[in-house]
Amino acid sequence: MKAEDSATDSSAIAVSGGRAGIRGDAPAGIGDDGPEGDRDGGPARRPDGTPTPQAPSAPRIGTVLAVLGVAAFSLTFPATAWALTGLGPWSVTTCRVVLAALIAGGAMAALRVPVPDRRHWPGLLVVAAGVVVGFPLLTTLALQTSTTSHAAVVVGLLPLTTAAFSAVRTGVRPSRVFWAAALAGAAVVIVFAVQQSGGALTTGDLYLFGALVACAAGYTEGGRLAGHMPGWQVIGWALVGCLPLSLPGAVFALLGEDIHLDGRTVAGLLWLAAGSQFVGLVVWYRGMAAIGVARASQLQLAQPLLTLVWSVLLLGETLTPAAPIAAVAVLVCIGVTQRARVPAGANRDNQP
């Protein structure tokens, strides 16, 4: 978003740190991102035109935000399993989108956030198709036949998929050490998934692989757009843009599927809407904007391991002895990817 897009209310909206930030009465975490940026959504600059150096703490804060996003996402599959105890897959998918859109839309209306510039609409469409519709629907369908722990491990391939999408879309080229560690982590995940499923792929696995592609595309575009507008607005506009389809879809799904609401079903649905679909993506996109899509994506290698813990604590599933071995191997790979050289920014020629 450019500064001139939000010039109608300078007391509430400001371009900060290369992204439009909210000042004044904005909630914590949605506010000012730093020094005032230029009018093209680029880095902040001194009066002589030279870029202002990024604060040393910015990468650390970005890592913390990305980790918080991973923690929120790790509860997505257990929450989906809970929601499916009383709702059908289409009801779960559409209702979570509608509820999250109402939360996001209410926040943007209260803060009078202007409509994004037209050049950002194609990217927002990719975000909507990937993380608002595609990933939730495909993973919900997969969890009808797959266990939460198995689905979590398969989706452990998401970091590698996201890094590959990012390299193509943004022009960022991580080092060979980064790719070697990312591939090693992915290999651990694949071996673990095959061992868990008895050596054969299922229909649920096909849904999960489709979800990987959809989510990686959405993450990459969302991380890129978070360099031009606050991350919460990226997911907020994607959610609100889906309302014309998700709202009637929710009505038809609720009328066509068996509904048996209880406390567990409602709790699972509320977490999917508020935690996974909105708050988790807010901090995740902001973290990606600070440390880069490729580096942030590798933090998600820890997500399957966290989900395995939740599957035991919340769903009573039993883990195999291979789980702790895979956990240690994946954590080592994460450490290597975070220390490997990754270019700080994307090729500006690849940005709209």
SEVO-550238 format. One record per residue (C-alpha): residue number from 1; residue in one letter; x, y, z. Coordinates in Angstrom, 3 decimals, always signed. Layout:
% residues N
nr/rest/px/py/pz
NUM/A/X/Y/Z
...
% end
This chain:
% residues 352
nr/rest/px/py/pz
1/M/+0.000/+0.000/+0.000
2/K/+1.373/+3.415/-0.850
3/A/+1.266/+6.404/+1.458
4/E/-1.021/+8.303/-0.875
5/D/-3.558/+5.475/-0.585
6/S/-4.075/+6.316/+3.076
7/A/-3.536/+10.058/+3.064
8/T/-7.165/+10.741/+3.927
9/D/-6.520/+10.203/+7.634
10/S/-2.932/+10.939/+8.496
11/S/-3.612/+10.722/+12.198
12/A/-4.595/+7.104/+11.946
13/I/-2.582/+5.707/+9.060
14/A/+1.099/+6.120/+8.341
15/V/+3.650/+4.393/+6.165
16/S/+6.180/+2.864/+8.505
17/G/+9.063/+0.539/+7.930
18/G/+8.009/+0.042/+4.333
19/R/+4.517/-0.990/+5.395
20/A/+1.393/+0.935/+6.235
21/G/+1.168/+1.000/+10.028
22/I/-1.608/+2.002/+12.399
23/R/-0.993/+4.713/+14.954
24/G/-2.924/+6.277/+17.743
25/D/-5.678/+3.985/+18.960
26/A/-4.518/+0.861/+17.138
27/P/-4.261/-2.325/+19.189
28/A/-0.852/-3.575/+20.277
29/G/+0.828/-5.634/+17.620
30/I/-1.056/-3.864/+14.846
31/G/+0.638/-0.539/+15.371
32/D/+3.605/+1.436/+14.169
33/D/+6.325/-0.719/+12.667
34/G/+9.165/+1.770/+12.888
35/P/+10.477/+4.910/+11.215
36/E/+8.533/+6.474/+8.414
37/G/+9.104/+4.811/+5.053
38/D/+9.095/+6.186/+1.512
39/R/+5.984/+6.735/-0.577
40/D/+6.577/+3.634/-2.685
41/G/+6.393/+1.166/+0.179
42/G/+10.187/+0.777/+0.248
43/P/+12.599/+1.064/+3.182
44/A/+12.739/+4.195/+5.336
45/R/+15.193/+6.808/+4.055
46/R/+17.194/+9.729/+5.421
47/P/+16.724/+13.261/+3.995
48/D/+19.682/+12.676/+1.650
49/G/+17.905/+9.655/+0.127
50/T/+20.064/+6.900/+1.657
51/P/+18.247/+3.995/+3.354
52/T/+17.876/+4.125/+7.132
53/P/+19.576/+1.066/+8.697
54/Q/+17.187/-1.509/+10.138
55/A/+17.108/-1.699/+13.934
56/P/+19.330/-4.545/+15.208
57/S/+16.416/-6.004/+17.159
58/A/+14.136/-6.250/+14.098
59/P/+15.284/-9.740/+12.973
60/R/+14.955/-11.005/+16.539
61/I/+11.435/-9.618/+16.857
62/G/+10.560/-11.034/+13.440
63/T/+11.752/-14.478/+14.529
64/V/+9.680/-14.294/+17.710
65/L/+6.576/-13.316/+15.729
66/A/+7.130/-16.137/+13.233
67/V/+7.548/-18.621/+16.108
68/L/+4.270/-17.420/+17.630
69/G/+2.608/-18.002/+14.267
70/V/+3.985/-21.551/+14.133
71/A/+2.702/-22.197/+17.656
72/A/-0.772/-21.018/+16.629
73/F/-0.721/-23.145/+13.459
74/S/+0.350/-26.237/+15.420
75/L/-3.097/-26.284/+17.041
76/T/-4.920/-26.148/+13.704
77/F/-5.222/-29.903/+13.126
78/P/-6.321/-30.769/+16.689
79/A/-8.855/-27.925/+16.530
80/T/-10.095/-29.227/+13.162
81/A/-10.500/-32.701/+14.626
82/W/-12.537/-31.215/+17.458
83/A/-14.714/-29.209/+15.062
84/L/-15.353/-32.302/+12.935
85/T/-16.918/-34.092/+15.907
86/G/-20.054/-31.991/+15.429
87/L/-19.765/-30.423/+11.980
88/G/-19.176/-31.621/+8.433
89/P/-16.007/-30.693/+6.492
90/W/-17.718/-28.030/+4.375
91/S/-19.350/-26.460/+7.421
92/V/-16.021/-26.323/+9.263
93/T/-14.238/-24.728/+6.304
94/T/-16.848/-22.104/+5.464
95/C/-17.784/-21.191/+9.028
96/R/-14.177/-20.637/+10.084
97/V/-13.692/-18.290/+7.123
98/V/-16.891/-16.355/+7.856
99/L/-16.071/-15.929/+11.549
100/A/-12.485/-14.874/+10.823
101/A/-13.698/-12.430/+8.161
102/L/-16.082/-10.822/+10.643
103/I/-13.228/-10.363/+13.124
104/A/-10.900/-8.912/+10.489
105/G/-13.601/-6.780/+8.875
106/G/-14.655/-5.359/+12.223
107/A/-11.073/-4.382/+13.064
108/M/-10.506/-2.732/+9.685
109/A/-13.824/-0.893/+9.823
110/A/-13.090/+0.409/+13.332
111/L/-9.668/+1.663/+12.228
112/R/-10.966/+2.977/+8.870
113/V/-8.381/+1.058/+6.876
114/P/-8.520/+2.109/+3.194
115/V/-8.929/-0.383/+0.362
116/P/-5.554/-1.662/-0.937
117/D/-4.106/-0.307/-4.159
118/R/-5.214/-2.212/-7.266
119/R/-1.706/-3.527/-7.886
120/H/-1.969/-5.599/-4.692
121/W/-5.278/-7.273/-5.571
122/P/-3.795/-10.200/-7.572
123/G/-1.522/-11.052/-4.647
124/L/-4.431/-10.876/-2.198
125/L/-6.371/-13.236/-4.478
126/V/-3.538/-15.772/-4.241
127/V/-3.516/-15.416/-0.439
128/A/-7.284/-15.959/-0.342
129/A/-7.148/-19.004/-2.624
130/G/-4.207/-20.522/-0.751
131/V/-4.579/-19.921/+2.986
132/V/-8.238/-18.877/+3.300
133/V/-9.879/-21.521/+1.101
134/G/-7.450/-24.113/-0.308
135/F/-5.451/-25.188/+2.734
136/P/-8.361/-25.246/+5.233
137/L/-10.643/-27.187/+2.877
138/L/-8.081/-29.761/+1.731
139/T/-6.731/-30.445/+5.228
140/T/-10.250/-30.740/+6.647
141/L/-11.117/-33.321/+3.974
142/A/-7.858/-35.151/+4.702
143/L/-8.579/-35.357/+8.433
144/Q/-11.713/-37.357/+7.730
145/T/-9.496/-40.347/+6.935
146/S/-6.063/-39.410/+8.347
147/T/-5.026/-39.041/+11.978
148/T/-3.938/-35.643/+13.214
149/S/-0.391/-36.834/+13.868
150/H/-0.027/-38.297/+10.359
151/A/-1.380/-35.150/+8.691
152/A/+0.937/-32.987/+10.768
153/V/+4.005/-34.890/+9.638
154/V/+3.056/-34.771/+5.934
155/V/+2.494/-31.028/+6.160
156/G/+6.021/-30.848/+7.541
157/L/+7.026/-30.545/+3.877
158/L/+5.488/-27.052/+3.849
159/P/+8.732/-25.205/+4.754
160/L/+10.579/-26.626/+1.753
161/T/+7.606/-25.966/-0.546
162/T/+7.312/-22.376/+0.689
163/A/+11.036/-21.735/+0.279
164/A/+10.867/-23.020/-3.309
165/F/+7.857/-20.785/-4.115
166/S/+9.646/-17.833/-2.530
167/A/+12.803/-18.383/-4.588
168/V/+10.757/-18.338/-7.800
169/R/+8.407/-15.484/-6.875
170/T/+10.702/-13.022/-5.083
171/G/+14.102/-13.766/-6.609
172/V/+15.709/-14.485/-3.216
173/R/+18.337/-17.220/-3.564
174/P/+19.344/-18.865/-0.251
175/S/+22.742/-20.525/+0.057
176/R/+23.485/-24.183/-0.670
177/V/+23.796/-24.849/+3.053
178/F/+20.257/-23.551/+3.532
179/W/+18.864/-25.816/+0.805
180/A/+20.826/-28.816/+2.069
181/A/+19.427/-28.397/+5.582
182/A/+15.903/-27.760/+4.272
183/L/+16.034/-30.877/+2.082
184/A/+17.382/-32.920/+4.987
185/G/+14.504/-31.767/+7.194
186/A/+12.020/-32.580/+4.437
187/A/+13.580/-36.023/+3.987
188/V/+13.148/-36.743/+7.681
189/V/+9.501/-35.739/+7.432
190/I/+8.896/-37.923/+4.344
191/V/+10.530/-40.998/+5.908
192/F/+8.511/-40.497/+9.061
193/A/+5.275/-40.098/+7.065
194/V/+5.897/-43.257/+5.036
195/Q/+6.756/-45.196/+8.185
196/Q/+3.577/-43.959/+9.887
197/S/+1.333/-44.920/+6.937
198/G/+2.810/-48.374/+6.396
199/G/+4.618/-47.482/+3.178
200/A/+1.609/-46.460/+1.061
201/L/+0.003/-43.121/+0.278
202/T/-3.695/-42.660/+0.973
203/T/-6.426/-40.388/-0.380
204/G/-5.862/-38.225/+2.656
205/D/-2.210/-37.837/+1.643
206/L/-3.259/-36.577/-1.790
207/Y/-5.452/-33.940/-0.147
208/L/-2.521/-32.978/+2.080
209/F/-0.079/-32.638/-0.831
210/G/-2.580/-30.381/-2.599
211/A/-2.858/-28.353/+0.607
212/L/+0.928/-27.957/+0.652
213/V/+0.977/-26.328/-2.779
214/A/-1.964/-24.032/-2.008
215/C/-0.573/-22.937/+1.347
216/A/+2.978/-22.365/+0.082
217/A/+1.678/-20.066/-2.654
218/G/-0.455/-18.159/-0.147
219/Y/+2.391/-17.828/+2.352
220/T/+4.795/-16.561/-0.294
221/E/+2.415/-13.900/-1.626
222/G/+1.360/-12.935/+1.889
223/G/+4.949/-12.539/+3.030
224/R/+5.723/-10.404/-0.010
225/L/+2.635/-8.211/+0.475
226/A/+3.510/-7.759/+4.158
227/G/+6.413/-5.668/+2.890
228/H/+3.882/-3.163/+1.523
229/M/+1.110/-3.238/+4.142
230/P/+0.779/-4.560/+7.707
231/G/+0.435/-8.341/+7.844
232/W/-2.910/-8.167/+9.608
233/Q/-4.332/-6.220/+6.673
234/V/-3.003/-8.794/+4.197
235/I/-4.970/-11.635/+5.749
236/G/-7.810/-9.281/+6.689
237/W/-8.505/-8.225/+3.103
238/A/-8.121/-11.809/+1.875
239/L/-10.744/-12.962/+4.385
240/V/-13.162/-10.117/+3.700
241/G/-12.783/-10.640/-0.041
242/C/-13.964/-14.235/+0.377
243/L/-17.164/-13.291/+2.222
244/P/-19.388/-13.161/-0.902
245/L/-18.592/-16.862/-1.415
246/S/-17.990/-18.094/+2.132
247/L/-21.187/-16.672/+3.659
248/P/-23.685/-18.370/+1.300
249/G/-21.395/-21.424/+1.317
250/A/-21.686/-21.619/+5.099
251/V/-25.494/-21.401/+4.915
252/F/-25.732/-24.227/+2.370
253/A/-23.189/-26.360/+4.251
254/L/-24.990/-25.995/+7.576
255/L/-28.300/-26.910/+5.930
256/G/-26.856/-29.895/+4.065
257/E/-24.625/-31.527/+6.686
258/D/-25.440/-33.103/+10.042
259/I/-24.836/-30.672/+12.905
260/H/-24.276/-31.796/+16.504
261/L/-22.854/-28.882/+18.462
262/D/-21.101/-29.382/+21.782
263/G/-18.378/-27.613/+23.729
264/R/-15.532/-29.348/+21.905
265/T/-16.975/-28.569/+18.473
266/V/-17.494/-24.897/+19.293
267/A/-14.046/-24.545/+20.887
268/G/-12.374/-26.116/+17.862
269/L/-14.249/-23.874/+15.422
270/L/-13.524/-20.712/+17.419
271/W/-9.809/-21.487/+17.526
272/L/-9.739/-22.163/+13.797
273/A/-11.384/-18.814/+13.092
274/A/-9.670/-16.546/+15.620
275/G/-6.366/-18.318/+16.260
276/S/-5.355/-20.185/+13.107
277/Q/-7.152/-18.152/+10.440
278/F/-6.536/-14.631/+11.738
279/V/-4.232/-14.015/+14.731
280/G/-1.759/-16.726/+13.724
281/L/-1.497/-15.360/+10.191
282/V/-1.168/-11.780/+11.478
283/V/+2.001/-12.522/+13.447
284/W/+3.242/-14.981/+10.815
285/Y/+3.092/-12.523/+7.920
286/R/+4.661/-9.787/+10.021
287/G/+7.455/-12.151/+11.010
288/M/+8.047/-13.133/+7.380
289/A/+8.221/-9.475/+6.386
290/A/+10.961/-8.934/+8.999
291/I/+13.215/-11.971/+8.433
292/G/+12.255/-13.099/+4.930
293/V/+9.911/-15.772/+3.592
294/A/+12.585/-18.435/+3.103
295/R/+14.084/-18.161/+6.590
296/A/+10.724/-17.898/+8.350
297/S/+9.334/-20.873/+6.445
298/Q/+11.976/-23.188/+7.924
299/L/+10.731/-22.442/+11.436
300/Q/+7.659/-24.446/+10.427
301/L/+9.735/-27.613/+10.519
302/A/+8.906/-27.510/+14.227
303/Q/+5.151/-27.334/+13.579
304/P/+4.566/-31.072/+12.995
305/L/+6.433/-31.840/+16.198
306/L/+4.307/-29.400/+18.201
307/T/+1.167/-30.830/+16.626
308/L/+2.258/-34.334/+17.637
309/V/+2.420/-33.143/+21.238
310/W/-1.049/-31.590/+20.985
311/S/-2.426/-34.767/+19.382
312/V/-1.357/-36.710/+22.452
313/L/-2.501/-34.153/+25.029
314/L/-5.783/-33.092/+23.398
315/L/-6.827/-36.075/+21.285
316/G/-5.281/-39.014/+23.133
317/E/-3.399/-40.282/+20.080
318/T/-0.381/-42.557/+20.578
319/L/+3.015/-41.719/+19.113
320/T/+5.483/-44.226/+17.721
321/P/+9.070/-44.496/+19.057
322/A/+10.269/-42.810/+15.846
323/A/+8.642/-39.494/+16.828
324/P/+11.335/-38.254/+19.247
325/I/+14.087/-39.287/+16.815
326/A/+12.429/-37.312/+14.026
327/A/+11.953/-34.408/+16.426
328/V/+15.661/-34.134/+17.217
329/A/+16.672/-34.471/+13.544
330/V/+14.246/-31.780/+12.419
331/L/+15.300/-29.379/+15.164
332/V/+18.923/-29.736/+14.046
333/C/+17.882/-28.889/+10.487
334/I/+16.028/-25.799/+11.736
335/G/+19.153/-24.615/+13.523
336/V/+21.215/-24.934/+10.341
337/T/+18.680/-23.098/+8.151
338/Q/+18.511/-20.201/+10.622
339/R/+22.297/-19.797/+10.526
340/A/+22.667/-20.266/+6.770
341/R/+23.093/-17.253/+4.501
342/V/+19.838/-15.918/+3.046
343/P/+19.715/-12.631/+1.062
344/A/+18.014/-9.884/+3.052
345/G/+15.532/-8.797/+0.400
346/A/+13.849/-9.775/-2.817
347/N/+14.706/-8.550/-6.262
348/R/+12.696/-5.347/-6.619
349/D/+12.162/-6.097/-10.279
350/N/+10.034/-9.070/-9.302
351/Q/+7.689/-6.984/-7.218
352/P/+4.640/-5.325/-8.746
% end
